[in-house]
Amino acid sequence: MMKFPSQVGRSARNKALRLCIVLTGVLVFVVSLLGLGYALKPTTGEMTTAGFDTIAGKTAGSTSAQVLALGEKYGNGRIPTSELVQVAPERYLTPDAATGFAALAAGLRAAGHDVKINSAYRTLAEQEELVSDLGLLGEGGTAAAVGTSEHGMAISVDLTLNGAALTWMFARAQDSGFSQTVAEEPWHWTWIGID
Ligand SMILES: [Zn+2]
């Protein structure tokens, strides 16, 4: 096919335009991939390994030293029951955490929610059992290494919470000194004290 000069010029312009569109497409694609990669990137620090049920230093450890005083005096999972306060059958917390928990439970009940504690203080032996049942974190399981769980410090509770109760917790638990310290575990609430 014969081409007139004007057509050749247009064809070259079209080619350049097409190349421009392709390059823009590639650029958008690469930027999208980078964005996706960033979105899917596992969160760092205490969110991945050290976070699950553990004392990450940034959670309960960053609050007043008194919160961890008993656990540090005796060691994680080694606190004598005589030093703790029973908050439900076979469920124990430090005296401060127990006082906070009483207020928390009263608030939950007043708002019409049930209060069911599935776990509180855990001894080293109990944490060992949990590790053998659930597997160790970082090895495909969900249990914190023995000696690293916040439960061993007698400051955490695992609660049965429905959606409405969880919403209440996020809005009001802090009033009683409790905070969600492990994002992946909405049932796990820890006494961090009241400022
Ligand atoms: Zn827990």
Boltz pocket constraint, residues with backbone or C-beta under 6 A from the ligand:
constraints:
  - pocket:
      binder: B
      contacts: [[A, 53], [A, 119], [A, 151], [A, 156], [A, 157], [A, 158], [A, 185], [A, 187], [A, 188], [A, 189]]
      max_distance: 6.0
